[in-house]
Amino acid sequence: MAMEARRLEKIDQEIERIKAQLGQIGVVRPGSLTRQYKDPKKQTGAYYQVSYTHRMKSRTAYVRATFAKEVRQQIRDYKKLKKLIERWVALGIEHSQLSMRLRSSR
């Protein structure tokens, strides 16, 4: 019992850390950014392309080289957001199960 109560407390603390990390995330964008070439054999005419799926639709857009770094950061932040949310959900499930077990054993 005491061990489960401590685990609940640790879960609550980790959820609070996740919430704080979520507050640090800026603009998010799904997808992947690749550099393409108009002539791939000679590797000339380079340009960037972002490909992503949103609302079950695949999309591709061109990105100017001056914005490539910014878009990369947005994609990294999106991946971080998804990872944090996945962890939060897993902790929520564990929290729910533990708290029900604790209350039913009282």
N, C-alpha and C positions, 0 to 999 in steps of 0.2 A: 504494500500500500504506500509506504513512505517513498519507495523508489519510484512508483508511478507518479506520485504527487510532485517529486523533484523533476521528473521527466516533463510533466506538464509545464512546470515553471520554465524549464530550459526551452521548450517549444515556444512559449510566449515570448521569451527573450529573443529567440531567433527570428520570429515573425516581426518583432519590432525593428530588428536590424535590417530585415528585408524591406520594410516600409521606408526606413531611412535611406537605403540604397536606391529605392525607386524614386525618391524625391530628388536624387542627384542626376537622374537620366534626363537628357535633353530631348531634342527632336529625334524621332525614330522613323526608320524606313526599312521595310523588308526587302529582301532580294540579294543579288550578288552583282558586283561591279567587275567588268572585264574590259581589258584593252583589246580592241580589234584593229585590224589593218585593212585598208582598201586594197592593198596588194600584199597578201600574206607571205608570198614567197620572198619578196624583197623587204618586207616589213616596213613599208612606207605608207604614209597617210594614216597615221594612228589616230584613233578616237576611242572614247569610252562609251560603254553601253551598260545600263542597269536593267536587269531582268528580275521580275518579281510576280508573285501571285497575290491578288487582293480581291476579296469577295468572290472567290472561285474563278477569277479571270486572270489569265496570264497577260503580262504586259512587258513591253520593252521600250526603253527611252534612251535617247542619247544624252550624254553628260559632257559638258565642256571640261577640258583638262583642268581649268582653274577651279572647278568645283569637285573634282574627283576626291580630294582629301576629305572634304566636308561630307560627301555622300558616304565614303568609307566609314567615317565616324558614326553617321546615322545608322548604318547597317550594323555596326558593332553594338551600338546602344540598343537596337531592336533585338539582337540576339541575347544581350544581357537581360533585357526586359522579359523575354520569353523564359529564360532560364530561372530568373527570380520568381516569376509567377508560378512556374512548374513546382519549384521548391516550396512556395507558400501553400499551394494546393496540397502537396504531399504532407506537409506539416499540419494543415488543417484537418485532413483525414485522420492522421494519427492522434491529434488532439481530441477530436470528436470521439474516437473509439476509446481512448484512455479515460476521458471524463465520464463517459457512459458507464464504463466498467467500474470506475471508482464510486459513482453514485449508486449503482445497483448492489454493490457489496456492503454498503452502509446499513 
